[in-house]
Amino acid sequence: MKRILVWDIPTRIGHWLLVTAFILTFITGDSEVQRLRHVAAGYSVAGILVFRVFWGIAGTRYARFASFMFSPREVVAYLGGLLKGKPSHWLGHNPAGSYAIFTLILLGFATVASGIADYAEVGGEWMETAHDVLSYTMLGMVIFHVLGVIVGSLAHHENLVRSMFNGYKQGESEEAIESGKAFWAIAPLALAILASLLVFIT
Amino acid sequence: MNTKKICMALLFMAGTSSVFAADTPASLVTSYAAEAAKETPGFTPSATRGNNFFTREWGVSHKMPNCTACHGKDLTADGKHVITDKRIAPVSPAVNPERFTNYKKVEKWFKRNCTEVIGRECTAAEKADFIQFIIQEVKS
């Protein structure tokens, strides 16, 4: 076992940009004065998620969706192992975590879509309620994700938060990704900014 | 699911939604006034106080100093959001019958707007006065 690169740079940048944009949407969500900032942050969330979907297809090994497609049975097996104190170890997303990721991506798009509809005054009160329910469901999923990270970190004696900052985990050298893909880090950043600029034309 | 069940479900939904939307501006004044009377015995809603409330500059928000910043002074005309430039439907129930017919919606917007414009949540007395003002403005 040695220190190997698991999360490429665009994945990490995209992750923390998403965290930032998500927090901004919640800070500005209940305000009319902050309304434009809320909309801009919401567009950013969508922009970052568009990148994440692209990177889920074209990214490095552990960022690709195909690497964390698990059946519900595998999730049950993983959670069962966790309860017994013998969870199976995964270098990328574990089976339970993978569902949190997919759900968060889908909820993110759905929340932004309902927000865009609200802003265009389409769908009336029903849409306003939908946006509220979706955003709080997403917040719930974020909390679930963070709890999963804490439990996973404790169960496997590894600091998963630090890994999302520096990209490294303990593993075998042949399991490492070959490159951090630093060049592509511009993509989530650019999409986050460009998407937020949509606020000026909507 | 058969047709009968679907009809029953639709009827039930129609029934419950009409219960939620059963409020009128007058009934809202009555219930807010009753709530205010608990704090201030003998409270009666005042359109004059409501008018002052609507136009008063609270000095809390720079961009939204008062209600009229967005809603305009003419209650029967469209307002314009000072931040987003979006049209705001008229406040007056006389030209916009949807106004003040849904307690939950009224509470949502009082909470949201009072917090930012006044710097705190509005009291039941202020809400009663304001809706009273809206109703009387329409009649006069």
Interface residues (C-beta under 8 A of the other chain):
Chain A: D30 S31 E32 V33 R35 L36 E121 E125
Chain B: S61 K63 M64 C70 H81 I83 T84 K86 N102 K105 R112 N113 T115 E116
